Every structure is written in structure tokens, then in C-alpha cells.
């Protein structure tokens, strides 16, 4: 933040002739965060008084906080005074509600997009049976609620949903690890912060719970503080979305040249200096084990996380937030009376700028950073949702690296948003083969799914289709009835034309039946002719000649009728 402000103050094209000032507070707890917001709003007064509301705000913008819960409290406090709050790391989708937080902005995408992207990621890899762990705060609860909703839409089932917080007693943490150990899901979606993950990671390492595929949110997936021995053992192969990484030109030189003698009032720098070089800047330091600092310590020779510029994701968000305020002030001061961009904005006098004016100009701010990244806010104060898909890889069996294996850009069409290079992904425990996490194996064609009573829809039995029915796709919910002239094959995956079987004239049974029928028919006709020739004789007359001829004719038809059962059936014969 200091680097960005000094860089802006040294520019001639942005806020020429005007210098930005700053005051930085530590918001280690919610009360201290609110006190800091009060101090910034009231001119170093940490409480509201009768005169607080009658005088102008002490600042034109507040940058922070990194936590969603704290940002909610700060925005609700300063919102009635129309002071813009720009967060670099608060991702709760609830903060996009303009009715509740009308002056809130952020340079990190909302969890509304990340949660859905995580659900699509899990679905893409075919994991339908997962466990979830969320932080017990606004960030975890809101983010996980959105993920669960999107997961159900994608056909993903959740075996368990546990909640965790770094301030929980160890017994509650152990209950979570017990659930993880007993579960059958091989994939865990963790919507927690870095501090929560560190506490859980320690217990997982002690319990030797490894070989699980972790899917993480941006809050911890690129945290180098977790790349410890425990992280190598438990989190190797983890995958998740992170905010876009970039390089900030000039930042390293700025960091290497800071010195406590140049910033005498910077208590944070003094504390960092004492810790980094294991010395004491003042004689009043009671820690006698530390030697006095000589002042000649060189940061360039320091092998410390402070020198690492490979992961400037969150730092870049702070950088963009400062520049967003600067561009808004620049546009506000460049505005001339009568040339207001819209009816709900007004131009500012150089001697007096109202925070609500900054809010109006933040809504339309649009600029490009030196690294080529475009910065703007939508109607909800959110930036464009762009993520990198990061994979935890161990190089040379010792060094853990965060390797980008894909991208997600919500501004693109649906079929182009997700780009993945799956060949470069290392999975859980350093394996190259993708793990499988399903409650039940897929039902092959010829079977249908039958949900197990009392279990989620992802848990089912595979039942073979009945005769005359088929299923020609994997994981079919129902079997299809074959058409009238068709029948199911042995595998019950295709409808085959029914085999036509009939008694042919060439078979022995056909020849015998035809001979018998013809013999009987000719015999009956012969007797009929004899009766007709002697119809006037007493013996024929005595046998009722009319009835005899009728019976003989019917008997002839009976003999001939059997011939219709020989040969291939036809419409006539049927």
C-alpha cells in the first residue's frame, strides 16, 4: 500500500500537484477493526460524539479489511456516512448487496463465482461424492452455502459438512478429523481461511490422515505458510482457484530499501526488523537474549518470505485498490462545473472533497495497471471474476510450488470460461493418476439405478433391466421398453428384431402334417362325392343328407385349415 501511494505521488499524469496521505491500523480483532474505522472516519477519535456527524470525514476512502466478517462490520458502520470501503480479500457474496452495503467495493472476485467454479471443477473430474469443511464465519458459511447449491445442480452429493475455526478447542478439531477418517469420500472441498487450515493441518498430520484430494478456496490454496512438513505430507496435490498472480514492477527494489531509520514512526517495521534479524532496535527491549541492531543489516541478504515475489496475488489487489481511489479522485478533481458525467455526480472543489463523491466516481472507474490488468467495478462493486487454477507440486522432493494448470474467466461465454491442462496435474499424495470419489460405481448399460433407502441419490444399486427392456447409457435411471417387433438382447443394452420361427414345408413334421391334411381332405371330399351320387338311396336319406353334407364340408375345411400353420406367416394366413 505504501509503495503504491509513493508511486502515485511521484507521477505527474495522475493527481498532479496532489499528494496522497495514509494511516494504517492493525485489525487483529473485530473491536480493533471497528475502532480503526471510527478513528479514520472521525479524525483519530475512536468513538462517535455529537460533533462527529457534523464535521467532514477525515478520510475519503478506507482500504480493507481482509476478512469478510470484519468488512461487513466496517461497511455497516461507515456506510451511513457514504465513505467508500475497498477490500482486497473479503469475498463473501453477501457484500454485493447494494441495499445493505451501498459504498462497498472490492478488488477480489465474489465467492458467488468461485463457489460455482469449484462445483464445475469437481464435476469436471467426475467426483460425485465429496466431503466439505467450512470456516465458522461469514466467509465460510456463505461460500459453502453457494457451493452446496451449485453442487446439487451438478449432481454432486456431499457425504459430510463440517465446520471449523482456529479458535475452537482441540476437542472440536479432533471431532472433525475423526469424521474425515471414517468417511468414504476421497475428495474434500475446504472453504476455510489460512489460519483455520493451519490448525486443521496440524491435527491431520498427527493423525496421519493423508492421500486425500483437497480442493481449496483462494483463502489458503496459495498460502506459503502452509508449505511446511505437514503441508507436504497432507496437502500435496491439492488443487483450487486463486486470484490472478502478477508482477509489480519496482516493488522488490522498494522492499529491499526500507529501513527503520527512514520510518521512525513505523512500529510495524521495527517489529519486523527485530524479528527478521533477531536483534533489538531499542535499548528498552526487555528481551536480553537479543543483541542490539547495528543498523547495517541488509534485507537483500535476508533469506525470508519477505523477499518472495512469486505470489503477489493479494498484494496486487491492495495495489489495485489504492490506484482505484487515486483514479477516482483524479477524475473527480478534473471534472468541471457543468460537465458532470451524469446527473447523480457532482464536481469537487480542490479544497473540499466529500466521500460520497468518491463513491460515485468509483462506480465508473476504469483503468489499466502497468502490468496490463484492467480494473473496473460492476453495479455491485465487484471486479471481473477471473481465477487461476493452482496445483500443489513438490519439486526435487523438497520444494513445494504452486503451479498454474488452468484458468477460469466468468466474463467469457459459458463454453470458454474453464480452460484446463489436466496432463500437468499432480494428484493427492503426489500420484499422477486421478483419484476416484463416488458413493457407488457407475451402472453399465443394461442396468438401471435404484436409490438406496435413506441415502443420497449418489448412492444406488444397479438392477438389471427386465425382459423386453433395455438401457443403452451409463447410469440410466430407467429402462426403455422395446418396440413390438423387437426384443432385448442378453446384455439388455440393445433392442434386437425378434427371430421369426415357423414350420416349413420342407421339414419332416411339415411334410407329415401336410400329407395327413391333404389325405383327410381328399378322403372327406371322396365320401362327399359318394354321398352325392347316392343321395336318393334309403341309407343316405336315413342319415339326413343335408346334415351329412354340412358336416363333410366342415370336416374338409378342418383338414385344410392345418395347412395355414405351415410356411411363413402372412397377413392372409393370420
N, C-alpha and C positions, 0 to 999 in steps of 0.2 A: 504493500500500500504506500509506504513512504517512497519507494523507488518510483512508482507511477506518478505520485504528486510532484516529486522533484523533476521528473522528466517533463511533465506538463508545464511546470513553472519555467523551465528552460526553453520552451518552444515559443516561437514568435507568431505561428499561424493559429494557435489555439489559446484563447483567453489572453490576447496580447495586452501587456501592461497590467495584468492582474495576477496575483499570486494566491494560490490555494493554501489554506492552513488546515491543520488536523489536530485531533485529540483522540488518543487510543486508550480504551479501557479493557480490562480483563473481565470477561463474563464467565467466570468459572462456576457460577451458580445462578439460578434464576433471580434471587433477590439482588445480587450484584449486577446482573444484566439490566434489571429494571431501574436500579439506582443510576447506572451509567446512562440509560436512556433519559432519565429525568435530568441528569446533570447536563447532557448535551442539549436538551430542549430548553432548560431554564438558565443556562449560563453558569454551570458548575453547582447549581443548587439541586440536591438530590431529592427534594420533596416539593410538592406543589403548594403554593401560597396564593393569597388573594391577588398579589401583583404579578404572579407568573403568567396568568392568562391575558393580562393587559398589555404586556410588552412583547415585542417580536421574538421569534425563536432565535436561539443562539446559533443554530446551525441550519444550513439549507438541505442537508441530506445526512442520513445515517447509513453506514455500510455494515451489515451484519444481521443477525447472528448466524453462526454456522449450524445451529440446531433448530429444527422445526418448532419444537415446543417453545424455545426462547423467542424465536422470531414471531410466533403467534402472540406472545405476551407483549413484546415490544411494539409490534404493529398495532395491537389493540389499544395500547397506551398512547402512542403518539399519533394514531390515525385521526382522532378528532381535531388535531391541530394541523392536519394536512402536511405533515413532514414526511417526505419520501424515505422509505426504508428499502435498501437494496441488499439482498442476501446473496452470498456467494456459494452457499452449501445447504440451505434449507429447501428440501424437495417435496415436502408434504403437499399433496394436491389440494388440500383444504385452503391453502394460502392463495389459490387462484380465484377465490370467491371475492369479487369486486364489491359486493354489498357489505361485506364484513371488513375487508382489508382494501379500502379504495386507494391507498397510497403505497402499497407493497409491490416491489419489483424484485426480480432475481436474475442472475446470470447463469444459473444452472437449470436444466430442464425439470419439469414437474414429474413427480412419481406417476402421474396419470399415464404418461407414455412409457416410462421404464417398466412399470408393472406389466403392461400389456406386451412389451417387448420380451420380458422374461418368460411370459406364458407362451409366446410364439417360439422362443428358443427351446423350451422344454418339449413342446410339441414337435418341433423340427427333428429332435434327436430320438423321438419315439418313446419318451419317458412318460408313461401314463400313471405311475404310482410313485408319489413323492411325499416327503415329509417337509414341513415348513417350521421355521423358527423366526420369530419377530421380536423386535425390541418393545419393551413396555413403555412406549411413549407415542406421541402423535405421529412421528415418522414411521415407526414400525407398524402401528395399528392401522393407519390409513393406507400405507403402501401395501401391506399384506391383504387388506380387505379388497383392494382393487385387483391384486394378483389372483386371489381366490375366485373372484367373479370372472375374470378373463380365463382362468384355468378351466372352470366348469364349461365355459363356452367352447373351449378347445377339446373337451373330452378327457381332461386330466383329473384324476382322483387324488385326494390328499389323505394319507394314512393317519397323520397326526399333525397338530398345530400347537406348538409350544411357545411360551412367552418367556423372555429373559431380560434381565437388566444387570448392569455391572455392580449395582449397589445391593443386589439380592444377597441374602445369606447363602453360605456354601451348600446348605442342605437343599435349597431350591434349585441350585445349579446342578447338583448331583441327580435330582429327580429328572431333569431334562436329559442328562447323559444316559440315565437308565432307560428312558423311553427310546432314545436313539439306538441303544444297544439291542433292545428287544424287537425293534421294528424290522420289517422285511424290505422296506424301500431302500434302494441303493443311492438315491439322489435326494439331497437336502437343499431347499431354497432358503437362504438366510437373509432376511431383511432386517439387519441389525447394524449398529454403529461399530466403529473400530474398537472402542473401549469394551463394549459388550462381547465382541468376538474374541478379544484378548482373554477375558475371564473364562469364556466357554472353551477356548482353545487349550488353556492350561489343564482343565479337567479332562478333556478328551484325550490329551496326551498321557495323563496319569492313568486313565482307564484303558489306554491302548486301543482306542476306537479309531481305526484307520480304514483305508480302502473304500471310503465313501466319496461319491462325487458331489462336490459343493458347487452350488450356483449362487453367486453373491450379487448384492446390490452395490451401487457406486460408493457407498459409505465406507466399505472395507476392502473391496476387491483389488485396489491398488495401494494398499497401506503397507509400506515397507517396514513399519513397526511390527507387523505380524510375520515377517520373513525371518523368524527365529528357528531354532532347532525344532520346536514344537510345530511351527508352521510347515517346515519341510516334511515332517512326518505325517501330519494330519491333512494339510491343505494342498499338498502337491497335486497339480492337475485341476485345481479349481478354475471355474470359468464364470464370467459375469460381465455386465455392462459397466463401463466407466465413462466419465465425461471426457471430451476430446483433449488430447495432450497437445502441447505446442512448445515452441521455444521462444523465450522472451529475450530479445537482443539487449545486451547491456546489463542484464540483471546480475550475472555472475561477477562482473567487474565491480558492480556496486556493492555486492555482498562481501567481496574479498577486501574492500577498502574501508569498511566500517570499523570504528574504534571507539571505546568508551570515552576517550579524551575529546572526541568530536561531538559527543552527545552526552553531556554531563548529567542531564536530567532524565535520561532514559534508564529507568530501573530495570527494565526487561533485558536490555543489552548488558548491563552489569551482571545480572544473574546468569545470563548465557555465557558471558566471558569467564566468570568464576567456575562454572561447571565444565566448560569445554577444555580449559587449560588447567583445571584442578588447582586454582590459586585464589587469592583473596585480593580484591581491588582496594579494600579499606583496612585500616588497622583495627577498626572496631569489630571486625569479624571475629566472633567467638570460636569459630572452628579452628582451633590451634593446629590441627593436622594439615592445614593448607598453608603453603608458602605464599608470601606476598607476590602479587603480579608485578612484573618489571615494566610492562607497557610496551615491550618489544615483541610480544607474541605475534606470530604471523598466521593469519587464517588460511593462507594459501597452502601451508604445510599441514593443515589440520585434516586428518582422515576422519571425517564426521559426516553425519547425514546432512548437515548444513551445506556441504559442498555439492550435494547431489542435485543435479539439474535435470535428471531424466524423467521425473514425474512432476511436472508443473501444472497439473490439471486444476487443482483448487486454487493455486496461486494465480493462475491465468484468469480465473473467474473474479478474483479480487482486482486484478489489473483491469479487466474489462469494466467492472463496477465503477472504479474511480474515473475511468475515461468516459463512461456514460454520463456521470454527473458533470464532468468538465464540458462535454459537448452540449449538454442541456443548458448549462449556464452560458456557454458561448452563444448558442442560438438565441437565448433569452435576451442577452445583452446586445446582440446585433440587431434585434428587432427594433423597428422604428414605428413611432406612433402613426396609426392609420394604415399600417402594413401588416397587421396581425394575421398570422396564418389561418386562423379560424375564429369563430365567434366566442369560443369558450377560453381563449387565451388572451393575455394582455402583455404588453411590453413592460420592461422593467427599467426603473431608473438606476443609474450606476451606484447611487449611494444607498439604495434600499431594494433588496430582493426578498420577495415573500416565498416561503417554501411551497405554497400551493401553486405558484407559477412554475417552479422547478418540476413539480409533479406533472403539470400539463405538457411541458416540453420533453419530459422523459418518455411520455407515451408515444411521441413521434420521432425519438432519437434514432438515427440510422447512420452508422459509420463503419469503417473497416480498419482493423488494427494493423500494425506494422507486419504482422505475420500473415495477413491476408484474410483474417477471420471477420465475417460480417456480424455486427451486433445491432440488434433491434428487439423490441418487445411487442407482443401481441396485445389484444384487448384486455387480457387477464394479467398483463405484466410479466409474462413468461417469454423466454427466448425460444428459438427454434430447437426442437428436440433432436439432437444428434449425439450418438454414443459410439464408443469403440468397444468391440468385444475382446476382452482380455483373458489370456490363459496363463496360469502359473506354470512356468517351466524351470526345472533345475538344470543348470549348465555346469558341466565338469563335476557333477556330484556334490557341489557345494554352494554355488551361487544361484539364487532364485531370481528369475527375471519375469517381468510382466510383458508378455508378447501379444501384440495385436493380431488377432486372427479373423477379424470381421468388422463390419460397420453396420449401423442402423441409423437411418435418416427418415424421420417422420414426415418431412416436407415432400418427399418423393412419392410417386404412385405406389399403391399397396404392393404390387408385384416386384418393385425395385427397392423397397425400403431395407430389406435384410440381405446383406452380402456376406458370405461366409467362405473361408478357406479351411475346410474340415480336415484336409490332409495334414496340416501343420499342428493339429491339436493334440496335446498330451493329456490323457485322462487320469482318473484317480489313481494314486499310488504310482504314477509315472508310466502307466500302461499306454500302449498305442492302440489297443482295441477298445472301442466304445462300450461302456458298461450298459447292462440291460436292467431296467427297473419297471417291472409290470407286476400287477397282482395275479393275473392269470395269463398263461400263454395264449397266443392267438389261435382262434378256431379256424381250422383249414376249410377249404371248400368241401361241401358235402355235409357240413355240420352247422349248427346254429348256436348262438349264445343263450344261455339260461342263467339269469342273475341269481346268485346265491342269496338266500333269505337273510335279511339283517345286515348285509354288507353293501358297500358302494357298487355302482354299476360297472366299475372296472374289474370287479371280482365275479367270475362267472364259471359255469361248467359248459363243456362243448357236447351237445347232443346230436346224434346222427339223424339226418332227415328221414322221414318215413318213406315207404314205397310210393312211387309216383310223385315225389317231391325232390327238389334239388336246391342247392345254394352254390353259386359259382363265384363268390367273392370271399375274401378272408374276413373273419369277424362279422359274419352276417347275423342280423337279429332275427330273421325269419327265413323259412324255407318257401320256395315257389312251387306251385302246383304245375305239373307238366300238361300240355295240351292233350286233347282227347286221343289223337293218333300216336302219342308219344308216351314213353315210359322212362323212368330214371335208370341210369346205369348203375353198376355195382358200387362205384365210388360216390354216387349221389351228387355229382357235380355237373352232369350234363343230361339233357333230355334226348333220348335216342328214339328213332322211329320204331314202332312196335313191329316185331317179326311176324309176318303173315304165314300161318300154318294151315294147310288144308289137305284133304285126302285126294290124291291124284288118281287118274285112270290107269296109270302105269304100275301102281302098287298092287301087291297080291290081294290086300284087303279090298282095294278099289275094284279090281277085276272080279273078285268073288261076289262082291255086293252088286256090281253091275249085271253080272250073269244071272244072279238069283232074281234081281228085279225084272230083268227082261224075260227070264223064263216064267216067272209068276205072271207078268203082264200078258205074254203071249198065251199062256195056259188059260188065263181068265177070258181073254178075247176068243180063244177057240171054243170054250164052253158056251160063251155068249152066242157064237155063230150056230152051234148045235141047238141051243135052246130056240134061236130064231127060226132055224129050219124046221123044227118040230114043235112050233108054238101051238099048233092046233091039236096036238095029241093029248090024250087024257092025263098023262103023267105030268106034262108041263102045266096044263091048266090046273091040275090039282095042287101045284106048288105056287100058285099065284104068280103068273108070268110077269106082270108089271113090277111086282116087288123083287122078283128074281133078277130082272134086267137092271133095276136100280142098284141092287147090291153088287152085281157083277161089274157094273160101270164104276162104282165107288172103289171096289177092290182093285180094279185096273189102275185107277189114279193113285191108290196107296202104294202099289208096286212101283209105279213110275216116279212117285214123289221122292223116293230114296235116291234117285239119280241126281237130284238138285244138291245133295250134300257131297257130291263128288266133283272135283275140279275147283279152280279158284273162285271164290265168291264174287258175285256181281250184284248190281242193284236189282236186276231181274230175278236172280235166284233167291236173293234175300227177301 
